[in-house]
């Protein structure tokens, strides 16, 4: 068979075919945002899943990186102040990259443009990986078409809607790395090395834990190929690891420093699934191929494709694909059976995506024997372009619904920055559930809750969710305790997203409805009380953002203290130097509050987070 000799360089016409596939994939990707580049460039954020959370943290991280070359900062807009670190919301790293690289002046457009480019790059990743595994250029184009089909499958759609861009980019990095590894095995040159190094750099950045899944693939490859190569080959392979890890050390160091912030999830508390639960039954494995016939068809064709690939002299590629497939199946089963893995949406994606390559080889091994086979590949290359002309992809939710806008308008018109908004996290995944994460970005408001009800950092313990306040059921709270809570966290308003919550707050005469409605995502309740972020002593807060917190006219109490409604972090630094930040433990909160020790009155006190 002459498949490997039919390359893009020797047959440039197939470059044109691949370009058509990319254009078609781009047209389909535009449909995610409404169908035109104007929809990508406007200021309507994506409201689905955790996209609002990733956008918010992406803005914080990108802005901080420009100033300090770090993405860790102290964010006072939520949870009475919490450290924005790689431990919390790891899915924001792609957003940070998009916003930093594509324009901080229009972060919403940069975020959407980055997601669009990830979608458009799919056929290029599959085609380059196909060439690495020994597929001829027309067969690599067929693999690219198969990759596009997998990308628009229901399983990937679930990942897109939930905002797991990091998982999708990790999958693409896996495929690109495998293709580079196979090319490096057959021809230890620069092309395969660059593919591996680039994929390694991206994989370590977007999802370092998930990237460890390439280890079985690397181990199989090394065991097979190492005896046949010299020192330079070994050094080149280990250089790939260095290229992936070393440039990411700047944020991996913060990841390790702040790991203590994590709290065990319910799944982690239950421990790993036992062997019988993990093995499951036959129907569980059918789910790994996703709904419909696409995944099943790729899996069936993958077997004759692997045999043909081995007979063509690419047995190493077959072992690589087998190792990658087993790793993908293992990760998918873990996502099915272990809640802590939190990757249930990825089931039905990884295995079909890897099966596309040998399946395409099976088709190509037979069709390239005939002249008509080239016409088939050319026609297949037109499919994404044809599909792009028709509305086949349902758009993501851009901007709020009319009901959500009513709540946001009520917040804009009836609240201010003098007090915090307590936001109920109702624990649902309905469309637009995570929109309150944007309040710090779009309205400059300060909130308790609204980021992520399932986040596993202890700063979120003070929130309102699922019929509880600070983890205590409503029935256990007395009116005096509820009022004390509002003083401690300077609560001026409450967004209730369930009728039960609204009834509980409106049971107090100090509460009144000022906007919104339950069916539309929330009702805004105003809580009548004096509003201040100073719990002891006196001060005026004139600035409170990720850069610094500035107090003026600061007067300590008779004991020399100013107590603030802000969480303490030991990394915080205070100027002038004669002012000392001290943790102020609170029985109701696992994180202490912040209090300042002053020798006397001060005209100005500045609190900042200088990254080491």
TIRO-474756 format. One record per residue (C-alpha): z, x, y; chain; residue in one letter. Coordinates in Angstrom, 3 decimals, padded with zeros to 6 digits. Example, Ala and Ser with C-alpha at 12.3 -4.5 7.8 and 13.67 -1.06 7.14 Angstrom:
BEGIN
007.800; 012.300; -004.500; A; A
007.140; 013.670; -001.060; A; S
***
This chain:
BEGIN
000.000; 000.000; 000.000; A; X
-000.853; 001.321; 003.483; A; X
001.731; -000.670; 005.403; A; X
003.627; 002.214; 007.022; A; X
000.395; 003.752; 008.310; A; X
-000.466; 000.628; 010.307; A; X
001.724; 001.405; 013.318; A; X
001.837; 000.250; 016.903; A; X
000.497; 003.578; 018.135; A; X
-002.424; 003.686; 015.728; A; X
-003.213; -000.016; 016.233; A; X
-002.359; -000.790; 019.899; A; X
-003.587; -004.361; 019.475; A; X
-000.321; -005.148; 017.741; A; X
001.481; -004.136; 020.911; A; X
-000.274; -007.078; 022.536; A; X
000.861; -009.342; 019.682; A; X
004.449; -008.171; 020.135; A; X
004.157; -008.729; 023.890; A; X
003.073; -012.332; 023.232; A; X
006.126; -012.823; 021.031; A; X
008.398; -011.451; 023.771; A; X
006.780; -013.726; 026.359; A; X
007.225; -016.727; 024.075; A; X
010.832; -015.804; 023.391; A; X
011.375; -015.422; 027.132; A; X
009.915; -018.889; 027.742; A; X
012.308; -020.345; 025.159; A; X
015.189; -018.422; 026.740; A; X
014.365; -019.918; 030.135; A; X
014.829; -023.357; 028.600; A; X
018.495; -022.453; 028.106; A; X
018.860; -022.584; 031.885; A; X
016.541; -025.456; 032.695; A; X
013.064; -023.977; 032.282; A; X
012.439; -021.730; 035.300; A; X
013.607; -018.464; 036.832; A; X
014.923; -020.485; 039.776; A; X
017.521; -021.933; 037.403; A; X
018.521; -018.415; 036.369; A; X
018.786; -017.163; 039.955; A; X
020.776; -020.067; 041.432; A; X
024.555; -020.179; 041.826; A; X
025.330; -022.802; 039.175; A; X
027.602; -021.178; 036.582; A; X
027.389; -021.948; 032.867; A; X
030.116; -024.466; 032.049; A; X
029.844; -024.415; 028.242; A; X
032.512; -022.798; 026.066; A; X
034.221; -019.695; 027.436; A; X
031.349; -018.774; 029.756; A; X
033.436; -019.623; 032.879; A; X
036.247; -017.367; 031.628; A; X
033.851; -014.489; 030.887; A; X
032.187; -014.890; 034.283; A; X
035.523; -014.828; 036.102; A; X
036.773; -011.759; 034.260; A; X
033.350; -010.154; 034.551; A; X
033.565; -010.423; 038.342; A; X
037.067; -008.909; 038.349; A; X
036.097; -006.101; 035.972; A; X
032.832; -005.179; 037.690; A; X
034.434; -005.091; 041.150; A; X
037.353; -003.012; 039.888; A; X
035.015; -000.604; 038.105; A; X
033.129; 000.060; 041.321; A; X
036.370; 001.100; 042.993; A; X
038.365; 002.864; 040.277; A; X
035.956; 003.384; 037.337; A; X
038.250; 001.129; 035.290; A; X
038.107; -002.602; 034.510; A; X
041.872; -003.142; 034.260; A; X
043.567; -004.802; 037.216; A; X
046.409; -007.156; 038.142; A; X
045.140; -010.683; 038.760; A; X
047.593; -012.920; 040.674; A; X
045.289; -015.959; 040.650; A; X
046.475; -017.119; 037.231; A; X
049.720; -017.210; 035.231; A; X
051.832; -015.965; 038.170; A; X
050.020; -012.651; 037.790; A; X
048.794; -011.055; 034.566; A; X
047.067; -007.755; 033.739; A; X
043.359; -008.244; 033.221; A; X
042.865; -005.755; 030.367; A; X
040.434; -005.281; 027.448; A; X
043.058; -006.921; 025.206; A; X
042.564; -010.303; 026.879; A; X
039.076; -011.840; 026.795; A; X
037.131; -009.098; 025.077; A; X
034.057; -011.293; 025.426; A; X
033.971; -010.514; 029.155; A; X
032.651; -006.981; 028.586; A; X
028.997; -008.117; 028.485; A; X
029.654; -010.082; 031.698; A; X
031.098; -006.975; 033.354; A; X
028.009; -005.022; 032.328; A; X
025.608; -007.716; 033.554; A; X
027.332; -008.136; 036.915; A; X
027.735; -004.421; 037.532; A; X
024.165; -003.544; 036.555; A; X
022.299; -006.588; 037.879; A; X
023.993; -007.348; 041.180; A; X
027.572; -007.939; 042.263; A; X
026.481; -009.952; 045.315; A; X
025.229; -012.763; 043.089; A; X
027.507; -012.545; 040.018; A; X
026.595; -015.987; 038.669; A; X
022.876; -015.180; 038.736; A; X
023.543; -011.697; 037.300; A; X
025.505; -013.199; 034.412; A; X
022.751; -015.685; 033.595; A; X
020.049; -013.037; 033.962; A; X
021.918; -010.767; 031.561; A; X
022.155; -013.533; 028.972; A; X
018.439; -014.260; 029.456; A; X
017.532; -010.597; 028.875; A; X
019.626; -010.489; 025.688; A; X
017.690; -013.491; 024.367; A; X
014.337; -012.016; 025.400; A; X
015.125; -008.688; 023.680; A; X
015.472; -010.274; 020.224; A; X
011.857; -009.713; 019.052; A; X
011.928; -006.098; 020.275; A; X
015.086; -005.421; 018.244; A; X
013.676; -006.947; 015.071; A; X
010.298; -005.253; 015.484; A; X
011.823; -001.803; 016.062; A; X
014.190; -002.285; 013.114; A; X
011.273; -003.426; 010.968; A; X
009.323; -000.278; 011.769; A; X
012.413; 001.770; 010.915; A; X
012.612; 000.101; 007.504; A; X
008.954; 000.885; 006.834; A; X
007.228; -002.342; 007.833; A; X
003.676; -002.105; 009.146; A; X
003.113; -003.169; 012.738; A; X
001.760; -006.668; 011.842; A; X
004.652; -007.193; 009.397; A; X
007.110; -005.982; 012.044; A; X
005.649; -008.646; 014.349; A; X
006.266; -011.205; 011.610; A; X
009.880; -009.971; 011.379; A; X
010.126; -010.394; 015.162; A; X
008.952; -014.004; 014.837; A; X
011.532; -014.536; 012.077; A; X
014.219; -013.036; 014.312; A; X
013.284; -015.490; 017.068; A; X
013.522; -018.382; 014.609; A; X
016.985; -017.232; 013.513; A; X
018.029; -016.867; 017.170; A; X
017.272; -020.512; 017.916; A; X
018.957; -021.779; 014.747; A; X
022.003; -024.080; 015.029; A; X
024.372; -021.244; 014.064; A; X
023.261; -018.993; 016.928; A; X
023.174; -022.000; 019.233; A; X
026.879; -022.513; 018.482; A; X
027.547; -018.898; 019.487; A; X
025.548; -019.304; 022.686; A; X
027.403; -022.476; 023.643; A; X
030.834; -021.041; 022.870; A; X
030.104; -017.973; 024.995; A; X
030.274; -015.349; 022.250; A; X
027.679; -013.110; 023.828; A; X
029.599; -010.072; 022.590; A; X
029.168; -011.207; 018.964; A; X
025.444; -011.811; 019.481; A; X
024.941; -008.407; 021.093; A; X
026.942; -006.845; 018.262; A; X
024.572; -008.434; 015.735; A; X
021.534; -007.108; 017.553; A; X
023.140; -003.659; 017.702; A; X
023.755; -003.818; 013.926; A; X
020.095; -004.582; 013.241; A; X
018.821; -001.894; 015.626; A; X
021.243; 000.646; 014.153; A; X
020.105; -000.146; 010.613; A; X
016.472; 000.325; 011.572; A; X
017.239; 003.622; 013.278; A; X
019.266; 004.788; 010.294; A; X
016.419; 003.974; 007.882; A; X
013.908; 005.777; 010.109; A; X
016.224; 008.803; 010.392; A; X
016.497; 008.910; 006.589; A; X
012.729; 008.930; 006.078; A; X
011.850; 011.036; 009.134; A; X
014.801; 012.831; 010.819; A; X
013.262; 012.774; 014.266; A; X
014.184; 011.778; 017.785; A; X
013.029; 008.144; 017.555; A; X
015.443; 007.143; 014.789; A; X
018.270; 009.124; 016.397; A; X
017.786; 007.431; 019.776; A; X
017.805; 003.981; 018.153; A; X
021.052; 004.789; 016.343; A; X
022.693; 006.351; 019.401; A; X
021.774; 003.457; 021.696; A; X
022.956; 000.860; 019.179; A; X
026.178; 002.807; 018.602; A; X
026.890; 002.985; 022.335; A; X
026.328; -000.758; 022.715; A; X
028.244; -001.676; 019.545; A; X
031.346; 000.288; 020.509; A; X
031.241; -001.282; 023.953; A; X
030.795; -004.956; 023.117; A; X
032.926; -005.191; 019.965; A; X
034.581; -002.031; 018.575; A; X
036.338; -003.861; 015.730; A; X
033.144; -005.578; 014.625; A; X
031.226; -002.338; 014.977; A; X
033.354; -000.804; 012.229; A; X
031.363; -003.072; 009.915; A; X
028.536; -000.527; 009.983; A; X
030.711; 001.928; 008.022; A; X
029.566; 000.712; 004.552; A; X
025.943; 001.018; 005.677; A; X
026.548; 004.555; 006.982; A; X
028.484; 005.526; 003.851; A; X
025.671; 004.374; 001.554; A; X
023.116; 006.161; 003.681; A; X
025.120; 009.390; 003.796; A; X
025.781; 009.386; 000.055; A; X
022.058; 009.008; -000.701; A; X
020.568; 011.240; 001.987; A; X
023.105; 013.974; 002.751; A; X
022.264; 016.308; -000.176; A; X
018.636; 016.539; 000.949; A; X
019.251; 017.740; 004.503; A; X
020.522; 020.790; 006.346; A; X
023.148; 021.434; 009.008; A; X
021.065; 020.174; 011.943; A; X
020.637; 016.791; 010.274; A; X
024.399; 016.454; 009.703; A; X
025.171; 017.456; 013.282; A; X
022.667; 014.910; 014.560; A; X
024.299; 012.139; 012.560; A; X
027.794; 012.994; 013.774; A; X
026.439; 013.219; 017.330; A; X
025.575; 009.523; 017.029; A; X
029.288; 008.790; 016.570; A; X
030.133; 010.918; 019.600; A; X
027.513; 009.172; 021.737; A; X
029.031; 005.822; 020.784; A; X
032.712; 006.668; 021.179; A; X
033.000; 009.216; 023.996; A; X
031.340; 007.145; 026.772; A; X
033.598; 004.212; 025.810; A; X
036.871; 006.134; 025.919; A; X
037.452; 005.075; 029.519; A; X
038.147; 001.489; 028.446; A; X
039.266; 002.100; 024.851; A; X
042.258; 003.976; 026.335; A; X
043.275; 000.829; 028.234; A; X
042.723; -001.201; 025.094; A; X
045.320; 000.882; 023.257; A; X
047.720; 001.055; 026.232; A; X
047.941; -002.707; 026.618; A; X
047.823; -003.702; 022.958; A; X
051.488; -004.713; 023.202; A; X
050.425; -007.739; 025.271; A; X
048.921; -009.406; 022.221; A; X
050.863; -012.132; 020.481; A; X
050.073; -013.020; 016.846; A; X
047.741; -015.950; 016.489; A; X
048.606; -018.734; 014.018; A; X
046.063; -017.258; 011.616; A; X
047.624; -013.794; 011.813; A; X
051.066; -015.259; 011.177; A; X
049.766; -016.831; 007.976; A; X
048.403; -013.490; 006.781; A; X
045.125; -012.702; 005.067; A; X
043.667; -015.279; 002.660; A; X
044.374; -014.668; -001.014; A; X
041.612; -013.551; -003.370; A; X
040.843; -017.009; -004.790; A; X
040.664; -018.561; -001.340; A; X
038.417; -015.774; -000.092; A; X
036.045; -015.963; -003.091; A; X
035.755; -019.742; -002.749; A; X
033.031; -021.633; -004.590; A; X
029.245; -021.857; -004.609; A; X
029.035; -024.371; -001.761; A; X
030.918; -021.973; 000.545; A; X
028.254; -019.331; 000.029; A; X
025.507; -021.795; 000.820; A; X
027.012; -022.051; 004.303; A; X
026.373; -018.327; 004.792; A; X
022.658; -019.079; 004.928; A; X
023.036; -021.645; 007.685; A; X
021.700; -025.206; 007.796; A; X
018.090; -025.987; 006.989; A; X
015.601; -024.063; 004.899; A; X
015.062; -021.008; 007.110; A; X
018.056; -019.001; 005.896; A; X
017.542; -020.033; 002.284; A; X
013.843; -019.152; 002.428; A; X
014.576; -015.710; 003.907; A; X
017.214; -015.064; 001.236; A; X
014.835; -016.024; -001.576; A; X
012.005; -013.870; -000.211; A; X
014.385; -010.968; 000.413; A; X
014.627; -010.187; -003.319; A; X
010.902; -009.564; -004.018; A; X
010.725; -007.884; -000.604; A; X
013.485; -005.442; -001.542; A; X
011.731; -004.651; -004.835; A; X
008.427; -004.030; -003.041; A; X
010.215; -001.907; -000.454; A; X
011.776; 000.248; -003.185; A; X
008.436; 000.682; -004.934; A; X
006.829; 001.803; -001.687; A; X
009.168; 004.788; -001.567; A; X
011.842; 003.225; 000.675; A; X
014.655; 002.863; -001.854; A; X
017.111; 004.210; 000.726; A; X
016.209; 001.341; 003.040; A; X
016.934; -001.125; 000.251; A; X
020.410; 000.310; -000.248; A; X
021.008; 000.170; 003.494; A; X
019.994; -003.492; 003.638; A; X
022.154; -004.288; 000.614; A; X
025.192; -002.584; 002.152; A; X
024.588; -004.310; 005.494; A; X
024.153; -007.680; 003.778; A; X
027.395; -007.311; 001.834; A; X
029.245; -006.315; 005.020; A; X
027.790; -009.319; 006.824; A; X
028.722; -011.677; 003.972; A; X
032.244; -010.250; 003.869; A; X
032.680; -010.711; 007.635; A; X
031.304; -014.260; 007.470; A; X
033.629; -015.212; 004.600; A; X
036.550; -013.762; 006.539; A; X
035.558; -015.926; 009.476; A; X
035.530; -018.955; 007.180; A; X
038.889; -018.339; 005.514; A; X
041.041; -016.516; 008.088; A; X
041.800; -018.274; 011.371; A; X
042.736; -015.011; 013.087; A; X
039.158; -013.731; 012.686; A; X
038.018; -016.471; 015.102; A; X
034.382; -016.048; 014.173; A; X
033.669; -019.286; 012.339; A; X
030.634; -019.894; 014.576; A; X
028.997; -016.733; 013.209; A; X
028.822; -018.133; 009.668; A; X
025.194; -018.740; 008.823; A; X
023.846; -016.077; 011.213; A; X
024.344; -012.539; 009.909; A; X
022.989; -012.849; 006.357; A; X
019.731; -014.666; 007.314; A; X
019.190; -012.205; 010.204; A; X
019.341; -009.253; 007.812; A; X
017.257; -011.042; 005.164; A; X
014.413; -011.490; 007.653; A; X
013.335; -007.855; 007.286; A; X
012.839; -007.680; 003.485; A; X
011.480; -011.240; 003.527; A; X
008.831; -010.194; 006.024; A; X
008.030; -007.191; 003.841; A; X
007.567; -009.498; 000.830; A; X
005.030; -011.563; 002.752; A; X
003.345; -008.497; 004.185; A; X
003.172; -006.717; 000.826; A; X
000.982; -009.525; -000.450; A; X
-001.007; -010.545; 002.662; A; X
-002.020; -007.051; 003.746; A; X
-004.127; -006.818; 000.627; A; X
-006.541; -009.324; 002.198; A; X
-008.479; -009.258; 005.438; A; X
-007.335; -012.795; 006.160; A; X
-003.784; -011.532; 006.120; A; X
-004.243; -009.913; 009.529; A; X
-005.374; -013.257; 010.926; A; X
-002.180; -014.803; 009.529; A; X
-000.009; -012.227; 011.302; A; X
-001.922; -012.725; 014.545; A; X
-001.469; -016.499; 014.304; A; X
002.235; -016.090; 013.503; A; X
002.630; -013.929; 016.603; A; X
001.415; -016.851; 018.701; A; X
004.099; -019.246; 017.427; A; X
006.894; -018.323; 019.916; A; X
004.409; -018.515; 022.799; A; X
003.251; -021.965; 021.674; A; X
006.856; -023.093; 021.178; A; X
007.715; -021.872; 024.669; A; X
005.332; -024.431; 026.200; A; X
007.316; -027.334; 024.770; A; X
010.942; -028.367; 025.512; A; X
012.478; -027.194; 022.244; A; X
015.770; -025.685; 023.489; A; X
018.453; -027.895; 024.957; A; X
019.740; -026.388; 028.226; A; X
023.275; -025.185; 028.599; A; X
025.467; -027.074; 031.052; A; X
024.912; -025.495; 034.462; A; X
027.430; -026.585; 037.053; A; X
029.914; -029.438; 036.734; A; X
029.197; -032.966; 035.651; A; X
029.666; -035.705; 038.245; A; X
033.146; -036.459; 036.906; A; X
034.138; -032.793; 036.865; A; X
032.813; -032.418; 040.400; A; X
035.132; -035.203; 041.521; A; X
038.103; -033.235; 040.234; A; X
036.831; -030.019; 041.812; A; X
036.231; -031.793; 045.119; A; X
039.763; -033.179; 044.978; A; X
041.090; -029.667; 044.390; A; X
038.988; -028.296; 047.244; A; X
040.053; -031.042; 049.665; A; X
043.665; -031.672; 048.638; A; X
045.037; -028.244; 047.690; A; X
045.413; -024.872; 049.348; A; X
046.678; -021.388; 048.535; A; X
050.263; -022.087; 049.659; A; X
051.226; -023.167; 046.126; A; X
049.876; -023.043; 042.594; A; X
047.963; -025.636; 040.619; A; X
049.370; -026.294; 037.148; A; X
046.436; -027.039; 034.826; A; X
046.838; -028.733; 031.480; A; X
045.050; -026.965; 028.643; A; X
044.198; -029.855; 026.352; A; X
043.018; -027.646; 023.492; A; X
039.628; -029.312; 023.053; A; X
036.213; -027.686; 022.968; A; X
034.358; -030.478; 024.780; A; X
031.636; -029.440; 027.186; A; X
032.967; -027.872; 030.340; A; X
036.550; -027.563; 029.100; A; X
036.986; -024.064; 030.537; A; X
035.827; -024.787; 034.112; A; X
039.289; -024.237; 035.704; A; X
038.841; -020.508; 035.045; A; X
036.422; -020.540; 037.996; A; X
038.963; -021.847; 040.519; A; X
040.149; -018.360; 041.413; A; X
036.540; -017.292; 041.991; A; X
035.037; -020.308; 043.746; A; X
038.021; -021.833; 045.556; A; X
040.484; -018.951; 045.909; A; X
043.229; -021.050; 044.332; A; X
046.249; -019.845; 042.334; A; X
046.885; -021.511; 038.995; A; X
049.100; -021.683; 035.945; A; X
046.865; -022.396; 032.935; A; X
043.145; -023.015; 032.899; A; X
042.054; -019.679; 031.414; A; X
042.147; -020.097; 027.640; A; X
044.648; -022.262; 025.709; A; X
044.170; -020.147; 022.576; A; X
044.541; -016.743; 024.227; A; X
047.050; -014.497; 022.494; A; X
048.813; -012.754; 025.377; A; X
052.372; -013.682; 026.207; A; X
051.689; -014.315; 029.913; A; X
050.234; -017.691; 028.951; A; X
053.553; -018.905; 027.520; A; X
054.479; -020.534; 030.841; A; X
051.621; -023.050; 030.675; A; X
051.129; -026.765; 030.121; A; X
049.311; -027.721; 026.932; A; X
049.241; -030.185; 024.040; A; X
052.172; -032.291; 025.202; A; X
054.405; -029.323; 025.990; A; X
055.482; -027.387; 029.071; A; X
056.417; -023.751; 028.441; A; X
056.285; -024.545; 024.735; A; X
058.859; -027.363; 024.974; A; X
057.841; -030.986; 024.281; A; X
057.931; -033.285; 027.294; A; X
060.817; -035.321; 025.843; A; X
063.114; -032.277; 025.947; A; X
062.740; -031.778; 029.700; A; X
065.096; -033.338; 032.217; A; X
063.841; -034.204; 035.717; A; X
066.016; -031.413; 037.144; A; X
064.554; -028.834; 034.744; A; X
061.026; -029.918; 035.589; A; X
061.784; -029.597; 039.300; A; X
063.281; -026.129; 038.726; A; X
060.136; -025.094; 036.862; A; X
058.001; -026.162; 039.828; A; X
060.185; -024.080; 042.158; A; X
060.092; -021.035; 039.873; A; X
056.284; -021.061; 039.639; A; X
055.663; -022.598; 043.087; A; X
053.794; -025.600; 041.683; A; X
052.286; -027.876; 044.322; A; X
049.719; -029.750; 042.224; A; X
049.066; -030.611; 038.572; A; X
045.705; -031.215; 036.871; A; X
046.417; -033.559; 033.950; A; X
043.597; -033.786; 031.424; A; X
045.198; -036.256; 029.008; A; X
046.826; -039.673; 029.691; A; X
050.092; -038.544; 028.070; A; X
050.437; -035.671; 030.511; A; X
049.579; -037.829; 033.540; A; X
052.154; -040.457; 032.585; A; X
054.864; -037.814; 032.188; A; X
054.311; -036.261; 035.600; A; X
053.844; -039.596; 037.380; A; X
057.212; -040.690; 035.997; A; X
058.798; -038.758; 038.870; A; X
058.742; -040.325; 042.368; A; X
057.738; -036.961; 043.885; A; X
054.346; -037.127; 042.116; A; X
051.254; -039.011; 043.300; A; X
047.574; -039.046; 042.319; A; X
045.256; -037.505; 044.906; A; X
041.944; -037.381; 043.026; A; X
039.924; -037.227; 039.810; A; X
040.102; -039.336; 036.681; A; X
041.189; -038.719; 033.086; A; X
037.847; -039.590; 031.490; A; X
036.048; -037.120; 033.743; A; X
038.074; -034.062; 032.858; A; X
041.300; -034.475; 034.796; A; X
043.391; -036.260; 037.380; A; X
044.914; -034.270; 040.258; A; X
048.563; -034.999; 040.991; A; X
050.396; -033.707; 044.054; A; X
054.040; -032.651; 043.640; A; X
056.062; -033.078; 046.805; A; X
058.279; -030.023; 047.400; A; X
058.596; -027.042; 049.791; A; X
055.982; -024.428; 048.920; A; X
056.650; -020.697; 048.830; A; X
056.066; -017.697; 046.589; A; X
059.378; -016.213; 047.731; A; X
062.319; -017.229; 045.541; A; X
064.962; -015.098; 047.245; A; X
065.064; -013.473; 050.681; A; X
062.285; -014.166; 053.173; A; X
058.666; -013.030; 053.509; A; X
055.194; -014.280; 054.384; A; X
052.374; -013.746; 051.881; A; X
049.163; -012.942; 053.790; A; X
047.066; -011.534; 050.924; A; X
047.215; -011.944; 047.161; A; X
044.218; -010.827; 045.095; A; X
043.209; -008.224; 042.519; A; X
043.234; -005.457; 045.146; A; X
046.708; -005.922; 046.601; A; X
049.512; -008.316; 047.487; A; X
050.628; -008.027; 051.101; A; X
053.895; -009.391; 052.480; A; X
054.868; -009.407; 056.158; A; X
058.144; -010.082; 057.968; A; X
060.080; -009.171; 054.838; A; X
063.837; -009.773; 054.976; A; X
065.993; -009.208; 051.869; A; X
068.912; -011.460; 050.958; A; X
072.510; -010.363; 051.364; A; X
072.257; -008.308; 048.160; A; X
069.185; -006.412; 049.357; A; X
066.623; -008.238; 047.199; A; X
063.417; -010.192; 047.710; A; X
062.558; -012.232; 044.610; A; X
058.947; -013.288; 044.154; A; X
057.229; -015.903; 042.033; A; X
055.101; -013.189; 040.441; A; X
055.194; -011.573; 037.035; A; X
056.378; -007.987; 036.891; A; X
054.209; -005.177; 035.493; A; X
055.468; -001.626; 035.367; A; X
052.097; -000.329; 036.601; A; X
052.559; -002.066; 039.971; A; X
053.207; 000.257; 042.903; A; X
054.853; -000.714; 046.198; A; X
054.521; 000.739; 049.676; A; X
056.500; 001.839; 051.655; A; X
058.182; 004.195; 049.213; A; X
061.722; 003.009; 050.032; A; X
060.902; -000.375; 048.461; A; X
061.539; -000.442; 044.711; A; X
059.914; -002.942; 042.298; A; X
062.329; -004.136; 039.604; A; X
061.879; -006.582; 036.692; A; X
063.785; -009.822; 037.095; A; X
064.279; -011.327; 033.595; A; X
063.898; -015.067; 033.233; A; X
065.347; -016.936; 030.283; A; X
062.397; -019.325; 030.149; A; X
059.601; -016.736; 030.353; A; X
058.931; -013.756; 028.041; A; X
057.600; -011.836; 031.060; A; X
060.113; -010.977; 033.799; A; X
059.482; -011.870; 037.411; A; X
059.151; -009.303; 040.190; A; X
061.864; -008.542; 042.698; A; X
061.895; -005.916; 045.414; A; X
064.888; -003.844; 046.469; A; X
064.819; -003.073; 050.201; A; X
067.251; -001.072; 052.355; A; X
066.619; -003.543; 055.168; A; X
063.932; -005.695; 056.822; A; X
060.334; -004.444; 056.721; A; X
057.358; -005.519; 058.779; A; X
054.912; -005.045; 055.902; A; X
055.132; -004.463; 052.138; A; X
052.055; -003.833; 049.976; A; X
051.972; -004.212; 046.172; A; X
048.995; -002.736; 044.355; A; X
047.761; -001.664; 040.925; A; X
046.524; 001.930; 041.174; A; X
044.764; 002.638; 037.903; A; X
045.921; 006.002; 036.470; A; X
***
